[in-house]
C-alpha cells in the first residue's frame, strides 16, 4: 500500500510537469523512481517509458481539445521514431547507467540553450520552408525515438525546441504535438524494455492514475500561461535537470575518493 501511494505521488508530480511544459515527465519520474523506490537506473528508464504512454494520451487529448496539435508534424516525427525506439531501448540495457545519465544531461542543456536563443535564431535563419521543415522533423523524430528508448523519456526536450526553432510552432502547439508523438514511440520502446525485463508492472496501479490526472491538470494550467513564460518554465526545468545529470561520475571515481 505504501508503494502504491508513493508511486501515485510520483506519477502525479511527473504528470503535472509533463502536461505543463510538454514533456512526458520522464526527467522528473526517473530520479524519483531511483531515489524513492530504489529502482536501478535501467528499470527506472523502462518503467518510466511505459507509464509515459498514458502521459501522451492524456496530454494529447487535452491539447487537442484546444486545437493545439499539428497532425502533419506529429506523423513526420512519429514514423521514424517508432523504428529507432527499440534500438535505443536495447542499447540502454547494455551501457553503464552513469554514461547514459551524463550524456543526456549535456544534451538537455544543449536543447535548452537553443530554445533560449530562439529569438536570435529566428532573426538569423527564419522558419524553414514547408518541405525543409518536414525533412528536419523526420530527422528529429529519428533521433528522438532512439533517445526515448535509450533514456526512458518521452522526447519532448528534443521535439519541442525543434518544432519551435525549425518549423515556427508556438510553444503550446509544439507541446501538444510532442505529447501525441510520445504515444506510438513510447509503446515501441516500452515493449522492448518489457521484453528485456526492465518494466516494473506492479507500479502501474499507482503511477498510471497519478500521471493521467497530473497531465490533465498540467495541460489545462498551461492554457492560461502565455507563450514566453511557458518557454522560460520549460528552459529552467530542463537546464536544472540537465545540470543534475551532467554531474554524474563513474562509480570507480567515487570509490577512489
N, C-alpha and C positions, 0 to 999 in steps of 0.2 A: 504493500500500500504506500509506503514511504517513497519508493522508487517511482510509482505512478504519479504521485504528487509532484516530485522533483522533475520528472520528465514532462509533465503538463506545463510546469512553470518555464522550463527551458523552451518548449515549443511556443508558448505564448510570447515570451520575450523575443525570440527569433522571428516570429510571425509579425509582430508589431513593427520591428525594424525593417523586416523584409518588405512588407506592404508599404511602409512609409517612404523608403528610398529605392525601391525597385530591385532589391536583392532577394535571393532565395532565403537568406538568413543563415547560410552555412558558416559564414565568417563569425557569426555570433554563436551558433549552435555547437560547432566543433570544440571550441575552447571550453564551453560549459559541460559538454559530454565527457571530455577528458578530465576536467577539474572536479566536477561534482559527482559523476557516476563512475569515474575511474576506468573509462574505456581506453584501450590502446588507440593510438592515432589512426591506424588503418581502419579499425572497426568504427571509429567515430566518423571517418570520412564516408564509409559505406552506408551507415545508418542515417547520417545527415542527408545524403543524396536521395535515399529512398523517401524520407519524410518531405523533402523539398518538392516532390511531385505534387503533394497536396497544397504546398505554398503557391505553386504555379497555378493550380486550378482555382483556388480561392482568389488569388490576386488578379488573375486574368478576367474572371467574372466581374470583379469589382471595377476594374479599369475599363472593361468592355462596355459596361453599363453607362459609363461616362463618355463613350466614344473615343477612348484613348489607346487604341491598338491599331497598328498598321499591319494588315494581314499579309501583304506582299513581302514586307521586310521580315515578318515572322517566318514565312516559308523559306526565304533566302538564307536566314540564319539557321533554321532547324534542320533542313535537309542534309547539309554536310555535317552538322553537329552529331546527328544520330549515328553516323558512320565512324566518327572518331572517339565518341564517348567510351566505347568498350575498350579501345586501345589504352586510353588514359587510366581506366579502372584497373586493367591488368598490370600496367606499369606501377601504379600505386601499391600494388600487392608485393612488389619486388624491391622498391627503393627504400633506403633508410628514411624514417619519418623526419629527422631534423633537416635533411637536404630538401625535402618537399616543402616544408614549412618556410625555410629561409628563402627559397626561390620564389615562392608565392608571395611572401611579404614584399620583396623587392618589386614584383610585378604589380601588386596593389598600389604601391606608392607611385609607380610609373603611370598607371592608368589615371590616378587621381590628379597627378601633375598635368596630364594632358587636358583633363576636364577643367581644371583651374585656369588653364591658359586658353580656354575656348574662345574668348573674345578676340584675342590676338591672332589665333589660328584662323578664325573665321574671316578676319580682315585680310590676312595674308593669302589664304587659299581659296576662300569661298566654298560653298557647298558643291560637292561633286555632281556632275550631270547624271541624269537618271540611270543610264547603263553602267556608268562607272561606279555609282553608289551601290548598285546591286552586286557588282563584282566584289567591291570592298566588303559588303555584308556577307557574301558567301565565304570569303577568306576569313572574316571574323568568326563566322559560325564554325568553320573547320577548327580554328584554334580554341574557340570556346568549348566545343564538345570534348576535345581532348583534355583541357584543363578542368572541366567539370567532373569528368570521370576520375581524373588524377587527384584532385584536391577535395572532392566531395561537396562542391559548391554549385549554385545554380548558374553562375557565369554572368550575373548582372554587372559585376565590376568591369567586365570586358565589353559586353554588348551595349550598355548604356552610353559610355563615352563614345564608342564607335558610331552609334546612331546619331548622337548629337553633333559630333565633330564632322563626320563624313557625309551624313545624309540630311542634316539640318532639322532633326526632330526637336520638338520641345522636350523638356525634362519629363513631363508627365507621359507623353506618348512613348518615349523611349523606355520608361519604366514599365508601362503596361505591356508593351511588345516583348520586352525581356522576360517578364513573368510567364507569358504564354509559351515562349520557346523552352522554358525550363521543364515543361511537362514531357514532351517526347524525349528530350535529351536526358532528363532525369530517369525516365523509365529504362532506357537502354543502359545507362551507366550503373543504375541501382541493380538491375538484373545481373549484370556481370559481377558486381560486388557480392551479391547474394550467392551466386554460384561458387565464389571463392571463400565463402563463409565469413564475410565482413559486414553482414547486416544483422543487428540485434533486434529481431522482430518483436520481442516482448515489450520493448519500449514504445511501440506504436500506440498502445492503448491510451497513454497519456500524451504523447507528443503530437499525434495527428489532430485530435480535437483542439489542443492548445495552439498549434501553428495555424490551423484554419481560422480559428476565432481571432488570433492575433493579426493575421494577414488581412482579414476583413476590416478590423478596426484601423490598422495602419493605412490601408489603401483608402479608406474614407477620410481619415485625417489629412492625408496627402492632398486631397482635392481642395482643401481650404488654404493651403500654403502656396504662395506664388513660386514661379519657376526658380528665381535666383536664390531665395533662402533654401529651397529644397535641394538645389545643386550644392550649396555650401554644406548642408547636413550630410549629403552623400560623400562629399570630398573629405570632410573632417572624420567621419566614421571610418572610411576606407584607409585614410592615412594613418590613423591611430592603430587600426588592426594590422596594417602593413608593417608599421614600425615594430609592433609586438612580434610578428612572425619573423621579420628580418633579423631580430636579435638572437634567434635560435642558434645554438652552437652544437658542435659534435659532442656526444656523451663522453668521448675519450678526453676532450679538453676539460670537461667538468671534473673528471676523475683526477686529472693531473693537478687541478687547482685544489 
